[in-house]
Amino acid sequence: MTNSKTGRESADNRYMRCIREALSVCMNYRPKFGAGRKEGLSLEEFQSLYGDDPFYTWFGLNSALVHSAHRAAGGMTSLYRQIGMAGERLFREILKDCLGLDDEQVNWSYTVPSTGSKRTRTLSLDGRIPVDRIPDAKKADRVRQWLRSAAAAVGVDGSVLASLRGPVFEVRQGYKSKDSKRQNADVGNASNAYAHSYLPVVLLFSIQIDPDVAERYARAQWVLLRGSLNGTSLTSTYAFSKEVLGYDLAGFFERNSARIKSEVGSIIKALLQ
């Protein structure tokens, strides 16, 4: 029992580091105000920029409160983005630990021609499970059975199903946007995943996704796993993690919720100051 608890605590600390390192990017966020500076503007630089603009000065937009409002708004966008990045890193670590895979095996990318150029560009998804590379036969069989069920559930043709090598994952904290460019890219990712004999899976840590977006992904034959505590391994991220990967991901978040809240709270306070 002690060894099991020690191992769990060690894994928790490594997984927390994935979250902490991603979130730390948000702490010093500064808005750019269209100035094109990568590092953004400090309050003093903002007041100089807006203070030299007569129109903005007449409207009082050179106020420190405006800087704070922009910092909070942009910082929250950055926070959501970095939570997503944390989720990607965490998920890949779980794949490696639970299935005995390495960095190369849990990553997947493909190349496509660049528009109007002889060059190619590389596109990637956030995780992969190559079933034939899982060293433990029982774990490999568990993933293989899920793969068949998931492919059948989204209407994959039997001949295609037989050739699937494993799932590839687009990992996100949630999907509230209706960005058509992002959706088109994901539809393209799904087509290329099938062309390389992989089943495309959208894995959300939250339940947040626009119904229209979910419907479009279903038409493109993405498997959609939502961050629900209910459901099956074909519909729930946490059921999939527990039943297929053998890791209680919901339990990890519950155990470490206080630590995560402290990290996020510190960032929000810093953004509002």
N, C-alpha and C positions, 0 to 999 in steps of 0.2 A: 504493500500500500504506500509506504514512504517513497519507494523508488518511483512508483506511478505518479504520485503527487509532485515529486521533484521534477520529473520529466515534463509534466503538464505546466508547471510554473516556468520552466526553462523555455518551453514552446511559447507560452503566453508572453514572456518578455521579448522574445524574438519577433513575435507577431506585433506586439505593441510598438516595437522600434519601427516597423514598416509604417505604422500609422503616424507615429510621432515625427518621423523624418519628413513625411509628406506634408503634414500640417504646419511644420515650422516655416515653410515657405511663405505662409500667409501673414506671419507675425509682423513683418516689416513692410507690408504692402503700402505703396504710395501711388496715388492716381497720376496719370500722365497729362490730363487736360489737353490732349491733342498736340502736345509739344514734341512728340516723337522720341522722348528720352526713355531708354530702356528701364532705368531705375525709378522713374516717376519723379514728382516734384514734392519737395518738403513744403511745410506751411509758408516759410519765408519766401521760397522761390515762387510758390503759387501767388502770394500776395503781391510780389513784384510783377509777375506776369499779368495778373488781372488788374492790379492797381495802375499799370501803365496804359490800360485800355479804357478810354473815357466812357464808352457805352456801358461796359460791365460795371464800372465804378458808379455811374449814375443809378444803376439798378441795385447797387449794394452787393454785387456778386463777388467782390473781393474780400468778403467776410470770412473769418476763420471757420464759421459754421458751415459755409459752403464747402470748404476743403474737407471738413469732417464728414459731411454728408456724402461727398464723392468717395472718400476713403472707406466709409462704411459700406456703401453700395458695391463698389468695385471689390472691396475686400471679401464681402460675402460671396460674390461670384467666384473669386479665387478660392475661398474656403470650400465651396461645393466641388470645384474642380479638383482640389487636392484631396478631398475625401474620396473622390473617385479614383485618383491615383493610388491612394493608400489601399483601397479595395483591390486594385489590380495586383499590387505587389503582394498583399496578404494572400490572395487566392493562389498565386503561383507558388508561394512558399508552402501552402497547404498541399497543393498537388505534389510537390517534390517530397514532402515529408510523408504523406499518406500512401503514395503510390510508388515510392522509390525511384522517382525520375530525377533527371538533372536539368540544369538551366536550358541547355539546348533543346531538350525534349519537350519542355513545357512552353516553349516559345514557338510561334509560327508566323511566317511571313511569305509573301509571294511578290513577284515582279510583274509589272504591266508596262506597256509602251507609253512614253510621255507624248501628250498630244502635240502634233506638229514637229516631232523630233525623233531622231534615231535612238535616243537614249531611253533607258527604262527607269522606272521609279519603284521603290520597294514599299509595299503596304503591309501592315501587320495587324493581327488581332492580339488579344490580351492573355490568352492561355490556350494550351492544347493538351490532350491526353492521347498519345499514340498507344493504342491498346496493346499492340504486339511488343512494346518495349517495357511493359510493366513486369518486373521480375517475379512477383508473387502470383501464381496461377489462379488462386481463389479471388484475389482482387481484380485480376484481369478479366475473369469470367463475370464478376459482378458488374464491371463497367460495360462489358460486351452485351450483357443482357439488357442493361439500361439503354444502351445505344440502339438496340433493335426496337425496344418499346417506344423510345422517344422518336425515332425516325418514322415508325409506323403511325404514331399519333399526329404527325404533321403531314402525313400523306406521301411520304417518300416511296417511289416505285420499288417493287421488290428487287428488281435487277440492280438498282442503284444501292439499295440497302445492303445487299450482299457484298458490295465492294467497299463499304465504309471502313476507314482505318481508325476512326475515333472522332470525338467531338473537338471543335475549336470554339473559343469563348470570346465574346465581346462583354467585358465586365464594366458595370457602371453602378454608381451609388443610386441613381434613379434616372428617369427620362421624362422631364416635364416640357422640354422644348419641342417645337414643331418645325425645327430647322430642316427644310427640304433637302438642302445640300448634304447634311449629315445622314438623312434617311436614304438618299440616293447612293451615297458611299456604302452604307450598310447593305443595301440590296445588292450592290456590286460585290461586296465581301462575301455574301451568301452564295452568289453564283460561282465565285472563284473557290470557295470552300468545297462546294459540291464537285467542281471540276477537278479538285485535288483529292477527292474521296474522303472529305471530312464533313461532319454534320455541324452546321452553324448554330450556336446557342447564345442568346442574350441572357446574361446572368445579372440580375439586379439585387442589390443589398436592401433596397427599400421596396415598398409597393407602389412607388410613384412612377406611373407611365401614362401618357395620354392615350385614351382608348383608340383614337384614330391611328396613332403611331403603332400601337400594339396590333391593330387589325392589318396594317400594311406589312408589318414584319411577319405576321402569320401567313399572308398571301405569298411572301417570298420564302416560305418554309423554314423560317427560323424557329427553333425551340425557344420558348420564353419562360424563364424561371424568375419568379417575383420573390421579393423579400417577405413572404408571408410565413407565419409560424404554423399555419395550417396547410393542408394540401399534401400532394404526393411528390415523389422525386421527379415527376414529369412537369410539375407546376411550381414548386417551391424551392428556392435556393437553399433554405436551411434543411429541408427534407432531403434534397439531393446530396448536400454535404454529409449529412449524418448517415444516410442509407447507402449511398454509392461510394463516397470517398472514405467513410468511416470516421469522420471528424464532426464533433458537435460544435458547429460554428456559432449557432445561437448561444450556446453555453459560454463560449469564449467572450462574446460581446456582453453577456449578462455579468460574468465574473469581473470584467474589466471596465464596466460602464462608468464607474466613478472616476477611474483614471482618464478615460476618454473625455468625459464631460469636463474634467479639470483642464485638459489641454485645449478643448474647444472654447471653454469659458474664458481662458486667459487670452486667446486670440481675439475673441469678440470684444472684450474689455479694451484691449490694445487698439483695435480698430476704431472704437468709439471715443477714445481719448483725443 
